[in-house]
Amino acid sequence: MLALGSLGAFVVFLDTTIVNIAFQTISHSFDTTAGHLAWVLNAYSLVFAAMLIPAGRVADRYGRKNIFIVGITGFALMSALCGLAPSAGVLITARALQAVFAALVVPSSLALVLHEFTAARRHVAIGVWGAMAAAAAAVGPTLGALLTEYASWRWIFLVNVPIAVVIVALGRSLLHESRDPGASGLPDPVGALLVAAIPALLSFSIIEGPSRGWSDTWVVMGFVAAALALPVFLWRTSKAARPVMDLALFKERQFSEINAATLLFSTAFFGLLLANLIFLQTEWHYSVLRAALASSAGPIVVTVIARSTTKLATVVGHRRVLFAGAVTWTLGCLGFALFVDSSPHWVTHWLPWTLLTGLGIGLTLPVQSGAAVAKLPPAQFAVGSAINSSFRQLGAVLGVSIFVALLGTSKTGPGVDNFQHIWWVFAVLGLAAGVVQALPRLRSGSAASAP
């Protein structure tokens, strides 16, 4: 049960990053701009984020096994459509549909797993499930490079089909059905729409700002509309009979802190992941495969330590582990910004910082997944995990958008200076994720020392 549920999470989270390495290749294949192609990444992340929470309610009502099987099957079909897409427009549409089914998989897979474990062992299951999700995001570019180099970028999507067939075949016979008897109705559709609309508006304005101009009417309107939609979403959520997001969960301080940190760190993580792969291809003129292999040391570190860091967090506390991860990440980003230049020196100028950022990711992403739901009642594990995953996907949208905005609109890349600015920005965002975790302790320490 744990293996199947984790494999389901692995394959859908894999698609949040596996496309990154082929960004340039797909752009040349369809002869389109980076700003346009960014929606191949953002369409998936936006719809994924918006659908995760409603999907949890659907799984609780109609059966976790049923929804898991439907999700994996639909994900495979939409992956095939992505792989056969004749244009960028079709690919973007197929990615959005792919994300709908991916969202059905995540909460149902975790709920299926948790249903099989006693309360004393659930932290182990959450740790394994979270580690698989983090490893998927980390190894995606390397796997994508191998497929792009030796087959075609289209196999980045087509490879999901045989994996999904295996999951469905085993899942039908091995998974046990479970439901929440108290689940009724579906979440507020207007709230779900607003969850997607707010980051979509922000993403549009951030991406289009450099080319249209920050004072352009459409860019300004995007920012204004996002700002106006946020209070509308909060009001709607507080009044809806079945809100898309239970705001009462955020009264739990740890849940709120972890989600804020997840948003900040994911923005930095997904932005840096794309930035480094583009840098190696455009500035050091590496091939797709060589760029992925040059960056693979970080994902290897993540894969090796992800399971251990969740155990470490239960011993020393999640705050210490997450703060250490944020500091390590920041040092790695600063290393890129200060020491990487136009001359390719992989061993001395690239590898050390790749290892540091990989260590930072391994100390952060798996721990965030478990810590987000650790203080919630068991009945709220699925929805809590869905909310945390949504914040991670929203961070992916912002990270990609910020990178595209800072990089500029040139297809060939504007130069090393721009990448150095990008690394500084993602260093600050990563450190901010750690500070969010440290602030409560600093405040309590100050209060204790006050007369």
MIMIMI-817490 format. One line per 5 residues: for each residue x, y, z of N, C-alpha, C. Coordinates in steps of 0.05 Angstrom, whole numbers, plus 5000, padded with zeros to 4 digits. Layout:
BEGIN
X/Y/Z/X/Y/Z/X/Y/Z | ...
END
This chain:
BEGIN
5017/4976/5000/5000/5000/5000/5017/5025/5000 | 5038/5025/5017/5056/5048/5019/5071/5051/4993 | 5081/5029/4981/5096/5031/4957/5079/5041/4934 | 5054/5032/4931/5037/5040/4909/5029/5070/4913 | 5021/5077/4937/5014/5105/4942/5037/5124/4937
5060/5116/4946/5084/5133/4942/5092/5135/4913 | 5089/5112/4898/5095/5113/4869/5076/5131/4854 | 5050/5131/4862/5031/5149/4850/5038/5178/4854 | 5046/5185/4879/5055/5212/4885/5081/5218/4869 | 5098/5199/4867/5124/5203/4853/5119/5211/4824
5102/5197/4810/5098/5201/4782/5085/5228/4776 | 5067/5237/4794/5054/5263/4788/5072/5287/4796 | 5087/5283/4818/5106/5305/4826/5130/5306/4807 | 5136/5283/4794/5158/5282/4775/5152/5302/4752 | 5127/5305/4745/5120/5322/4722/5120/5352/4729
5125/5359/4754/5129/5387/4761/5157/5397/4753 | 5176/5379/4749/5203/5387/4743/5216/5373/4719 | 5205/5351/4710/5217/5336/4689/5218/5351/4663 | 5199/5370/4660/5198/5386/4635/5219/5408/4634 | 5230/5416/4657/5248/5438/4659/5273/5435/4641
5284/5411/4640/5309/5407/4625/5304/5410/4595 | 5279/5404/4586/5273/5406/4558/5261/5433/4550 | 5262/5452/4568/5250/5479/4564/5261/5491/4538 | 5287/5492/4534/5299/5503/4510/5292/5487/4485 | 5293/5460/4488/5288/5443/4465/5259/5446/4455
5240/5447/4474/5212/5450/4466/5208/5477/4454 | 5221/5498/4465/5219/5525/4454/5227/5526/4425 | 5250/5513/4419/5260/5513/4391/5242/5496/4374 | 5231/5474/4385/5214/5456/4369/5188/5471/4360 | 5177/5488/4377/5153/5502/4370/5158/5531/4362
5184/5539/4362/5192/5566/4354/5176/5587/4370 | 5177/5585/4396/5162/5604/4413/5181/5616/4434 | 5171/5636/4448/5188/5651/4468/5187/5637/4495 | 5206/5644/4512/5207/5634/4539/5182/5641/4555 | 5173/5666/4551/5149/5675/4565/5124/5659/4558
5121/5652/4532/5099/5635/4523/5101/5607/4534 | 5126/5596/4532/5130/5568/4540/5129/5565/4570 | 5133/5587/4585/5131/5585/4614/5104/5574/4623 | 5083/5577/4606/5057/5568/4613/5054/5538/4610 | 5073/5524/4597/5074/5495/4597/5080/5486/4626
5097/5500/4640/5103/5494/4668/5081/5505/4686 | 5073/5529/4682/5054/5542/4700/5026/5532/4698 | 5017/5523/4674/4990/5512/4671/4987/5488/4689 | 5007/5471/4689/5006/5447/4706/5006/5454/4735 | 5023/5472/4744/5025/5479/4772/5000/5494/4782
4989/5512/4765/4966/5527/4773/4941/5509/4777 | 4936/5493/4757/4912/5475/4759/4916/5454/4781 | 4941/5444/4783/4947/5425/4804/4941/5437/4832 | 4951/5462/4836/4947/5475/4862/4917/5480/4868 | 4902/5488/4847/4874/5495/4851/4857/5470/4856
4864/5447/4844/4848/5423/4846/4855/5405/4869 | 4878/5409/4882/4887/5390/4902/4867/5389/4926 | 4857/5412/4935/4840/5412/4959/4812/5400/4952 | 4799/5409/4930/4774/5396/4923/4777/5366/4918 | 4800/5359/4907/4804/5330/4901/4804/5313/4927
4815/5324/4948/4814/5310/4974/4786/5304/4983 | 4768/5324/4980/4740/5321/4987/4727/5300/4969 | 4733/5301/4944/4721/5281/4925/4730/5253/4932 | 4755/5250/4939/4765/5223/4947/4752/5213/4972 | 4748/5231/4992/4735/5223/5017/4706/5214/5012
4693/5227/4993/4664/5220/4989/4660/5196/4971 | 4675/5194/4949/4670/5174/4929/4689/5150/4931 | 4707/5150/4950/4725/5128/4954/4754/5134/4945 | 4773/5131/4963/4801/5138/4957/4812/5120/4935 | 4806/5094/4936/4816/5076/4916/4804/5083/4888
4778/5087/4887/4765/5094/4861/4778/5119/4849 | 4781/5140/4865/4792/5166/4855/4821/5163/4848 | 4836/5147/4863/4864/5142/4857/4867/5129/4830 | 4851/5109/4824/4852/5094/4799/4843/5113/4776 | 4822/5128/4780/4813/5147/4760/4834/5168/4754
4847/5178/4775/4868/5198/4772/4891/5188/4757 | 4901/5164/4763/4924/5153/4749/4918/5147/4720 | 4894/5137/4715/4885/5131/4687/4884/5156/4671 | 4870/5177/4681/4868/5202/4667/4894/5216/4663 | 4912/5214/4683/4939/5225/4681/4954/5212/4658
4951/5186/4655/4965/5172/4633/4954/5181/4606 | 4928/5184/4604/4916/5192/4578/4925/5221/4571 | 4925/5239/4590/4933/5266/4585/4963/5268/4580 | 4978/5251/4592/5007/5250/4586/5012/5242/4557 | 4996/5223/4548/4998/5215/4519/4991/5238/4501
4971/5253/4508/4963/5277/4492/4986/5297/4492 | 4999/5302/4515/5022/5320/4517/5044/5311/4498 | 5050/5285/4499/5071/5274/4482/5066/5276/4453 | 5041/5276/4445/5033/5277/4416/5025/5305/4407 | 5027/5325/4425/5017/5352/4419/5031/5364/4394
5015/5375/4375/5026/5386/4350/5035/5415/4353 | 5027/5428/4375/5033/5457/4378/5036/5463/4407 | 5047/5487/4413/5050/5496/4441/5023/5499/4454 | 5004/5509/4439/4977/5513/4450/4964/5487/4459 | 4966/5467/4443/4956/5441/4450/4971/5429/4474
4997/5433/4475/5013/5423/4497/5005/5437/4523 | 5001/5463/4523/4993/5478/4547/4965/5468/4557 | 4946/5464/4538/4920/5455/4545/4921/5426/4557 | 4937/5409/4544/4940/5382/4554/4953/5381/4582 | 4972/5399/4587/4984/5401/4613/4964/5408/4635
4946/5427/4628/4926/5435/4647/4908/5411/4654 | 4900/5396/4634/4883/5373/4638/4898/5351/4653 | 4923/5348/4647/4940/5329/4661/4940/5335/4691 | 4941/5361/4698/4943/5369/4726/4917/5363/4741 | 4894/5364/4727/4868/5357/4740/4869/5329/4751
4879/5310/4735/4880/5282/4744/4903/5278/4764 | 4925/5293/4760/4947/5291/4780/4937/5299/4808 | 4920/5319/4808/4909/5329/4834/4892/5308/4847 | 4878/5291/4832/4862/5269/4843/4880/5248/4857 | 4904/5245/4847/4922/5224/4856/4934/5230/4884
4942/5256/4888/4958/5262/4912/4943/5258/4938 | 4920/5271/4943/4907/5267/4969/4896/5239/4972 | 4887/5226/4950/4876/5199/4952/4898/5179/4959 | 4922/5183/4948/4944/5165/4953/4953/5167/4982 | 4955/5191/4993/4963/5194/5021/4941/5183/5040
4916/5188/5034/4894/5178/5051/4893/5148/5050 | 4898/5135/5027/4899/5106/5026/4921/5095/5044 | 4944/5108/5043/4966/5099/5059/4961/5102/5089 | 4952/5126/5097/4948/5131/5125/4926/5113/5137 | 4907/5105/5121/4885/5088/5130/4896/5061/5139
4919/5052/5129/4930/5026/5134/4949/5026/5158 | 4956/5050/5168/4976/5052/5190/4963/5060/5216 | 4974/5049/5238/4965/5058/5264/4976/5086/5270 | 4964/5099/5289/4972/5126/5296/5002/5128/5302 | 5013/5107/5315/5041/5108/5323/5060/5106/5299
5050/5095/5277/5067/5091/5254/5061/5110/5231 | 5042/5127/5234/5034/5145/5212/5056/5164/5205 | 5072/5173/5224/5094/5191/5217/5114/5178/5199 | 5118/5152/5201/5136/5138/5183/5124/5138/5154 | 5098/5132/5152/5085/5132/5126/5087/5160/5113
5081/5181/5129/5082/5208/5118/5110/5215/5109 | 5130/5206/5125/5158/5212/5118/5166/5199/5092 | 5158/5173/5088/5165/5159/5063/5151/5172/5040 | 5125/5178/5043/5109/5190/5022/5121/5217/5014 | 5127/5234/5034/5139/5260/5029/5166/5258/5017
5182/5239/5025/5209/5235/5014/5207/5228/4984 | 5188/5211/4977/5185/5203/4949/5176/5227/4932 | 5159/5244/4943/5150/5268/4928/5173/5287/4924 | 5190/5291/4945/5213/5308/4942/5234/5297/4923 | 5238/5271/4925/5258/5258/4906/5248/5261/4878
5222/5259/4873/5212/5261/4846/5218/5289/4834 | 5213/5310/4850/5219/5337/4840/5249/5341/4835 | 5265/5327/4851/5294/5331/4848/5306/5316/4825 | 5297/5291/4819/5309/5275/4798/5296/5280/4771 | 5274/5295/4770/5260/5300/4745/5278/5310/4722
5294/5331/4727/5311/5340/4705/5330/5320/4693 | 5343/5304/4710/5361/5284/4700/5347/5263/4683 | 5324/5253/4692/5309/5234/4677/5299/5247/4651 | 5291/5272/4652/5282/5286/4628/5304/5289/4608 | 5328/5294/4618/5351/5298/4599/5357/5272/4585
5357/5249/4599/5362/5224/4586/5342/5218/4564 | 5317/5223/4570/5296/5218/4550/5298/5237/4526 | 5305/5263/4532/5307/5282/4510/5331/5277/4493 | 5353/5269/4505/5378/5264/4490/5377/5239/4473 | 5365/5217/4484/5367/5192/4471/5341/5184/4457
5319/5199/4461/5294/5193/4448/5283/5219/4437 | 5266/5233/4452/5254/5258/4443/5242/5271/4468 | 5239/5297/4468/5227/5311/4490/5198/5300/4495 | 5186/5289/4474/5159/5279/4476/5158/5255/4495 | 5180/5240/4498/5180/5217/4516/5180/5225/4545
5186/5251/4551/5183/5261/4578/5155/5256/4588 | 5135/5259/4570/5107/5254/4577/5099/5225/4572 | 5107/5214/4550/5099/5187/4543/5108/5166/4563 | 5130/5171/4577/5141/5151/4596/5122/5147/4619 | 5104/5166/4624/5084/5163/4646/5064/5140/4640
5060/5135/4615/5039/5116/4608/5044/5087/4618 | 5068/5075/4612/5073/5048/4623/5074/5047/4653 | 5084/5069/4666/5085/5069/4695/5057/5069/4706 | 5039/5085/4694/5011/5086/4703/4997/5059/4699 | 5003/5046/4677/4991/5019/4672/4998/5000/4695
5023/5000/4704/5032/4982/4725/5017/4990/4751 | 5015/5016/4757/5002/5024/4782/4973/5016/4782 | 4959/5020/4760/4930/5013/4758/4927/4983/4761 | 4943/4967/4747/4941/4938/4748/4944/4928/4776 | 4965/4938/4790/4970/4929/4818/4949/4941/4837
4942/4965/4832/4924/4979/4850/4896/4967/4852 | 4886/4957/4829/4860/4945/4829/4858/4921/4848 | 4879/4906/4850/4879/4881/4866/4889/4885/4894 | 4908/4904/4898/4921/4907/4924/4910/4929/4942 | 4900/4950/4930/4890/4973/4947/4863/4966/4960
4859/4977/4983/4834/4973/4998/4818/4999/4997 | 4793/4997/4991/4776/5020/4990/4770/5032/5017 | 4769/5058/5019/4762/5072/5044/4748/5098/5037 | 4730/5106/5055/4715/5131/5051/4712/5145/5078 | 4705/5170/5077/4698/5186/5100/4667/5187/5102
4655/5173/5121/4626/5172/5122/4613/5200/5125 | 4628/5218/5136/4617/5245/5140/4621/5264/5117 | 4634/5255/5096/4639/5272/5072/4614/5274/5056 | 4606/5298/5050/4582/5303/5033/4585/5328/5017 | 4574/5328/4993/4577/5351/4976/4605/5356/4965
4608/5376/4949/4633/5383/4937/4642/5411/4946 | 4667/5417/4947/4677/5443/4955/4667/5465/4937 | 4666/5489/4947/4657/5513/4933/4672/5517/4907 | 4659/5515/4883/4673/5518/4858/4684/5546/4854 | 4671/5566/4864/4681/5594/4862/4707/5597/4877
4709/5585/4900/4734/5586/4915/4756/5572/4901 | 4750/5549/4888/4771/5535/4873/4780/5552/4849 | 4762/5566/4837/4769/5583/4814/4787/5605/4823 | 4781/5617/4846/4797/5639/4856/4825/5630/4864 | 4827/5605/4875/4854/5594/4882/4872/5594/4858
4861/5587/4835/4877/5587/4810/4881/5615/4798 | 4860/5631/4800/4860/5657/4787/4881/5676/4799 | 4883/5676/4825/4901/5696/4838/4930/5692/4830 | 4942/5668/4833/4969/5664/4823/4972/5666/4793 | 4951/5659/4778/4952/5662/4749/4955/5691/4741
4940/5709/4754/4942/5738/4748/4969/5748/4755 | 4979/5740/4779/5006/5748/4787/5027/5738/4767 | 5025/5713/4759/5044/5702/4740/5044/5716/4714 | 5020/5723/4704/5018/5737/4678/5032/5764/4680 | 5027/5779/4701/5039/5806/4703/5069/5804/4707
5079/5785/4723/5108/5782/4727/5122/5774/4702 | 5110/5755/4687/5123/5746/4662/5122/5767/4640 | 5099/5781/4638/5096/5801/4616/5108/5828/4622 | 5114/5833/4648/5124/5859/4656/5149/5868/4640 | 5169/5851/4638/5194/5860/4624/5189/5867/4595
5172/5852/4581/5168/5857/4552/5148/5879/4547 | 5126/5880/4562/5105/5900/4557/5112/5927/4571 | 5128/5925/4592/5133/5948/4609/5116/5947/4634 | 5128/5953/4657/5114/5950/4683/5090/5969/4686 | 5089/5990/4670/5067/6009/4671/5045/6002/4650
5049/5981/4635/5030/5973/4615/5003/5967/4628 | 4981/5974/4615/4954/5972/4626/4948/5943/4635 | 4954/5924/4617/4948/5896/4623/4964/5886/4647 | 4990/5894/4649/5007/5885/4671/4996/5897/4697 | 4990/5922/4697/4980/5935/4722/4953/5923/4729
4936/5918/4710/4910/5906/4715/4912/5878/4727 | 4933/5863/4718/4937/5837/4730/4944/5838/4759 | 4962/5856/4767/4969/5859/4795/4945/5869/4811 | 4930/5888/4801/4907/5899/4815/4886/5878/4819 | 4880/5863/4798/4860/5842/4799/4867/5821/4820
4893/5813/4821/4902/5793/4840/4899/5804/4869 | 4905/5829/4873/4903/5842/4899/4874/5843/4908 | 4856/5849/4889/4827/5851/4895/4815/5823/4900 | 4825/5803/4885/4813/5777/4887/4820/5763/4913 | 4842/5770/4926/4850/5757/4951/4830/5761/4973
4822/5786/4980/4801/5789/5001/4774/5776/4993 | 4768/5777/4967/4744/5763/4958/4745/5733/4964 | 4768/5721/4959/4772/5693/4965/4769/5688/4995 | 4781/5704/5011/4779/5700/5040/4750/5703/5050 | 4736/5723/5039/4708/5727/5046/4691/5703/5037
4695/5695/5012/4680/5672/5002/4685/5647/5018 | 4710/5643/5026/4717/5619/5041/4704/5619/5068 | 4702/5643/5080/4690/5645/5107/4660/5641/5107 | 4647/5646/5083/4618/5645/5082/4607/5619/5068 | 4623/5606/5052/4614/5583/5037/4606/5560/5055
4585/5545/5048/4577/5522/5064/4598/5501/5064 | 4611/5497/5041/4633/5477/5039/4657/5491/5026 | 4672/5506/5042/4694/5522/5031/4715/5505/5019 | 4729/5516/4998/4750/5501/4985/4774/5498/5003 | 4778/5516/5022/4800/5514/5041/4789/5521/5069
4794/5503/5088/4785/5507/5115/4804/5526/5129 | 4796/5551/5132/4814/5571/5144/4819/5565/5174 | 4802/5549/5186/4806/5543/5215/4832/5527/5219 | 4841/5513/5198/4866/5498/5200/4890/5517/5206 | 4888/5541/5196/4910/5560/5199/4912/5572/5227
4893/5565/5244/4895/5573/5272/4917/5557/5286 | 4923/5534/5275/4946/5518/5285/4971/5531/5275 | 4987/5542/5293/5010/5559/5286/5030/5544/5269 | 5036/5519/5276/5056/5504/5260/5046/5501/5231 | 5021/5495/5228/5010/5492/5201/5013/5517/5184
5008/5540/5196/5010/5566/5182/5039/5572/5176 | 5057/5568/5195/5085/5573/5191/5097/5556/5168 | 5090/5530/5169/5102/5512/5149/5092/5519/5122 | 5067/5526/5119/5057/5533/5092/5069/5559/5082 | 5073/5578/5099/5087/5603/5091/5116/5597/5082
5129/5580/5098/5157/5572/5090/5157/5556/5065 | 5137/5538/5061/5135/5522/5036/5133/5540/5012 | 5116/5560/5014/5112/5578/4991/5138/5593/4984 | 5152/5603/5004/5177/5617/4999/5199/5599/4988 | 5202/5576/5001/5224/5558/4993/5218/5546/4965
5193/5539/4960/5186/5528/4934/5190/5548/4911 | 5185/5573/4917/5190/5594/4897/5220/5594/4890 | 5237/5593/4910/5265/5593/4905/5274/5567/4892 | 5264/5544/4902/5273/5518/4891/5266/5514/4862 | 5241/5519/4855/5233/5514/4827/5245/5535/4808
5248/5560/4818/5261/5580/4802/5291/5574/4797 | 5305/5565/4818/5333/5559/4814/5337/5534/4797 | 5320/5515/4800/5322/5490/4784/5321/5497/4754 | 5302/5513/4746/5300/5521/4718/5323/5539/4710 | 5331/5558/4728/5352/5577/4721/5378/5563/4716
5386/5544/4733/5411/5530/4730/5413/5514/4704 | 5391/5501/4698/5391/5485/4673/5393/5503/4648 | 5379/5525/4649/5381/5544/4626/5408/5557/4625 | 5420/5563/4648/5447/5575/4648/5467/5556/4635 | 5467/5531/4643/5487/5512/4633/5484/5509/4602
5459/5510/4592/5455/5506/4564/5461/5532/4547 | 5456/5555/4559/5458/5580/4543/5485/5594/4548 | 5496/5592/4572/5521/5607/4578/5546/5589/4577 | 5544/5564/4586/5566/5546/4584/5564/5528/4560 | 5541/5530/4545/5536/5515/4520/5538/5485/4524
5527/5476/4546/5525/5447/4551/5502/5436/4535 | 5504/5410/4528/5481/5396/4516/5460/5392/4537 | 5436/5383/4529/5414/5378/4548/5423/5357/4569 | 5435/5335/4559/5443/5314/4577/5466/5323/4595 | 5486/5337/4584/5508/5346/4600/5499/5366/4621
5480/5383/4615/5470/5402/4634/5456/5388/4657 | 5440/5367/4651/5427/5352/4672/5447/5337/4690 | 5467/5324/4677/5487/5310/4692/5504/5329/4709 | 5509/5353/4699/5524/5372/4715/5509/5381/4739 | 5483/5379/4738/5466/5387/4761/5457/5364/4778
5464/5339/4770/5453/5315/4783/5463/5310/4811 | 5486/5322/4818/5497/5317/4845/5477/5326/4867 | 5463/5349/4862/5443/5358/4881/5420/5339/4885 | 5407/5330/4863/5386/5310/4866/5395/5284/4879 | 5420/5276/4874/5430/5251/4887/5431/5255/4917
5440/5279/4926/5441/5285/4955/5413/5284/4966 | 5394/5296/4952/5366/5296/4962/5356/5268/4965 | 5360/5251/4945/5350/5224/4945/5362/5208/4968 | 5388/5212/4973/5402/5197/4994/5393/5205/5022 | 5389/5231/5027/5383/5240/5054/5354/5245/5061
5336/5245/5040/5309/5253/5045/5295/5237/5067 | 5299/5211/5067/5286/5194/5088/5298/5200/5115 | 5325/5203/5116/5338/5208/5142/5331/5234/5154 | 5326/5255/5138/5320/5281/5149/5293/5281/5163 | 5274/5265/5153/5248/5264/5167/5251/5251/5194
5268/5231/5196/5274/5219/5222/5288/5239/5240 | 5307/5254/5229/5322/5274/5245/5303/5295/5256 | 5284/5303/5240/5265/5323/5249/5248/5314/5273 | 5242/5288/5274/5227/5278/5297/5244/5277/5323 | 5270/5277/5319/5288/5276/5343/5295/5304/5353
5304/5321/5335/5313/5348/5343/5293/5370/5338 | 5271/5364/5325/5250/5384/5319/5253/5394/5291 | 5229/5398/5278/5229/5406/5250/5241/5434/5246 | 5238/5452/5266/5248/5480/5262/5278/5480/5258 | 5293/5465/5273/5322/5465/5271/5330/5454/5244
5317/5433/5235/5325/5420/5210/5318/5439/5187 | 5295/5452/5187/5287/5470/5166/5304/5495/5165 | 5312/5505/5189/5329/5529/5189/5357/5522/5178 | 5367/5498/5185/5393/5489/5174/5391/5486/5144 | 5368/5476/5135/5365/5473/5106/5364/5499/5092
5351/5519/5103/5349/5546/5091/5377/5559/5090 | 5392/5557/5111/5419/5569/5112/5437/5555/5091 | 5436/5529/5090/5452/5514/5071/5445/5521/5042 | 5419/5523/5037/5410/5531/5011/5420/5559/5004 | 5418/5577/5022/5427/5605/5017/5456/5606/5011
5472/5591/5025/5501/5591/5020/5507/5580/4992 | 5492/5560/4984/5495/5549/4957/5488/5569/4935 | 5466/5583/4939/5458/5603/4919/5478/5626/4918 | 5488/5634/4941/5508/5656/4941/5534/5647/4928 | 5540/5621/4931/5564/5610/4917/5561/5613/4887
5537/5606/4876/5532/5609/4847/5536/5639/4840 | 5524/5657/4855/5524/5685/4848/5552/5697/4849 | 5568/5688/4868/5594/5701/4872/5617/5688/4856 | 5615/5663/4849/5638/5649/4838/5634/5638/4810 | 5609/5636/4800/5604/5625/4774/5606/5648/4753
5621/5644/4732/5623/5664/4711/5620/5650/4684 | 5628/5663/4663/5624/5653/4636/5643/5630/4628 | 5664/5626/4645/5683/5604/4639/5674/5578/4653 | 5670/5556/4638/5661/5532/4651/5682/5518/4668 | 5678/5519/4694/5695/5504/4713/5677/5489/4731
5669/5465/4722/5648/5451/4736/5657/5442/4764 | 5681/5430/4767/5689/5418/4792/5693/5440/4814 | 5705/5462/4807/5711/5482/4827/5690/5504/4830 | 5675/5511/4808/5657/5533/4808/5628/5525/4809 | 5622/5500/4804/5594/5492/4802/5586/5470/4822
5603/5448/4823/5596/5425/4840/5593/5432/4870 | 5610/5448/4882/5606/5454/4911/5579/5466/4917 | 5570/5484/4900/5545/5498/4905/5521/5481/4899 | 5524/5463/4879/5503/5443/4873/5499/5425/4897 | 5521/5416/4909/5519/5399/4933/5506/5413/4956
5513/5438/4960/5501/5454/4982/5471/5458/4978 | 5463/5466/4954/5434/5469/4949/5420/5443/4951 | 5432/5421/4942/5420/5395/4944/5416/5387/4974 | 5435/5393/4990/5433/5388/5019/5410/5405/5031 | 5409/5430/5022/5387/5447/5032/5360/5437/5024
5357/5427/4999/5331/5416/4990/5324/5391/5007 | 5344/5373/5010/5340/5349/5025/5332/5353/5054 | 5342/5375/5066/5335/5382/5093/5308/5396/5095 | 5297/5404/5073/5273/5422/5073/5248/5408/5063 | 5247/5401/5037/5222/5392/5025/5210/5368/5039
5225/5346/5045/5212/5323/5058/5201/5330/5086 | 5216/5347/5100/5208/5355/5127/5183/5372/5127 | 5182/5390/5108/5158/5407/5106/5133/5391/5102 | 5134/5370/5085/5110/5354/5080/5099/5341/5105 | 5117/5330/5122/5109/5318/5147/5101/5337/5168
5117/5359/5171/5112/5378/5192/5086/5393/5188 | 5077/5397/5163/5053/5412/5157/5028/5399/5170 | 5028/5372/5172/5004/5358/5182/5009/5346/5209 | 5032/5349/5220/5039/5335/5245/5021/5342/5269 | 5012/5367/5270/4996/5376/5293/4966/5375/5287
4958/5366/5263/4930/5364/5256/4918/5338/5265 | 4891/5337/5270/4878/5312/5276/4880/5293/5252 | 4881/5267/5257/4884/5247/5234/4863/5251/5212 | 4838/5259/5220/4817/5263/5200/4824/5285/5180 | 4842/5303/5188/4849/5326/5171/4876/5323/5157
4888/5299/5159/4914/5295/5146/4912/5300/5116 | 4892/5289/5103/4891/5291/5074/4887/5319/5065 | 4868/5334/5077/4864/5361/5068/4888/5379/5076 | 4900/5374/5099/4924/5389/5107/4947/5385/5088 | 4951/5359/5079/4972/5353/5060/4966/5366/5033
4940/5366/5025/4932/5379/5000/4938/5409/5000 | 4932/5422/5022/4938/5450/5024/4968/5456/5022 | 4984/5440/5036/5013/5443/5035/5023/5439/5007 | 5013/5418/4994/5021/5413/4966/5013/5436/4948 | 4990/5448/4954/4981/5471/4938/5000/5494/4941
5008/5500/4965/5027/5521/4969/5054/5516/4955 | 5062/5490/4954/5086/5483/4940/5083/5489/4910 | 5060/5482/4899/5055/5487/4870/5052/5516/4864 | 5040/5531/4881/5039/5560/4877/5067/5572/4878 | 5084/5562/4895/5112/5571/4895/5126/5565/4869
5119/5542/4857/5130/5535/4830/5122/5555/4809 | 5097/5563/4810/5087/5584/4791/5103/5610/4794 | 5105/5619/4819/5119/5644/4824/5149/5642/4817 | 5161/5619/4824/5190/5616/4818/5196/5617/4788 | 5180/5602/4772/5183/5603/4743/5178/5631/4732
5157/5644/4742/5150/5671/4733/5172/5691/4739 | 5183/5690/4764/5204/5708/4772/5229/5704/4755 | 5235/5678/4750/5259/5673/4733/5256/5684/4705 | 5233/5679/4693/5228/5689/4666/5230/5719/4665 | 5218/5733/4685/5219/5762/4686/5247/5772/4690
5263/5760/4707/5291/5769/4711/5309/5762/4688 | 5303/5740/4674/5320/5732/4652/5316/5751/4628 | 5292/5761/4624/5286/5777/4600/5273/5760/4579 | 5269/5771/4556/5254/5758/4535/5271/5747/4512 | 5297/5750/4513/5315/5740/4492/5315/5710/4491
5313/5698/4468/5314/5669/4466/5342/5658/4472 | 5363/5674/4467/5390/5664/4470/5401/5669/4498 | 5386/5684/4515/5396/5689/4542/5412/5714/4543 | 5407/5731/4563/5418/5757/4564/5446/5759/4576 | 5457/5738/4588/5484/5739/4598/5487/5731/4627
5512/5728/4636/5517/5718/4663/5508/5737/4684 | 5509/5763/4680/5501/5782/4700/5472/5778/4709 | 5455/5772/4689/5427/5768/4696/5423/5743/4714 | 5439/5722/4708/5437/5698/4724/5447/5703/4752 | 5468/5720/4755/5478/5726/4782/5456/5741/4798
5442/5759/4786/5419/5772/4800/5398/5752/4808 | 5392/5733/4790/5373/5712/4795/5381/5696/4819 | 5406/5688/4821/5416/5672/4843/5414/5687/4870 | 5419/5713/4869/5416/5729/4893/5387/5729/4903 | 5368/5733/4884/5340/5734/4891/5331/5707/4904
5340/5685/4893/5331/5659/4903/5346/5652/4929 | 5369/5664/4934/5383/5661/4959/5366/5675/4981 | 5357/5699/4976/5342/5714/4995/5315/5700/5002 | 5302/5690/4981/5276/5676/4985/5280/5651/5002 | 5301/5636/4996/5307/5612/5012/5312/5618/5041
5328/5639/5046/5334/5647/5073/5308/5656/5088 | 5291/5670/5073/5266/5679/5085/5249/5656/5095 | 5250/5633/5080/5235/5609/5089/5245/5600/5116 | 5271/5602/5121/5282/5594/5147/5275/5613/5168 | 5275/5639/5162/5269/5660/5181/5240/5657/5191
5222/5650/5173/5194/5646/5181/5192/5625/5203 | 5210/5604/5201/5210/5583/5221/5223/5593/5247 | 5242/5611/5245/5257/5619/5269/5243/5641/5284 | 5226/5657/5271/5213/5680/5284/5197/5672/5310 | 5181/5651/5310/5167/5645/5334/5185/5640/5358
5208/5626/5353/5227/5621/5374/5240/5646/5383 | 5247/5664/5364/5259/5690/5371/5240/5707/5388 | 5214/5707/5380/5194/5722/5395/5190/5711/5423 | 5189/5684/5425/5186/5673/5452/5210/5677/5469 | 5234/5677/5457/5258/5683/5471/5259/5712/5481
5250/5730/5465/5249/5759/5472/5229/5763/5495 | 5206/5749/5493/5186/5752/5514/5196/5741/5540 | 5211/5719/5539/5221/5707/5564/5242/5725/5577 | 5257/5740/5561/5279/5757/5573/5269/5784/5580 | 5244/5791/5573/5233/5817/5579/5227/5819/5609
5231/5843/5621/5226/5845/5650/5196/5844/5655
END
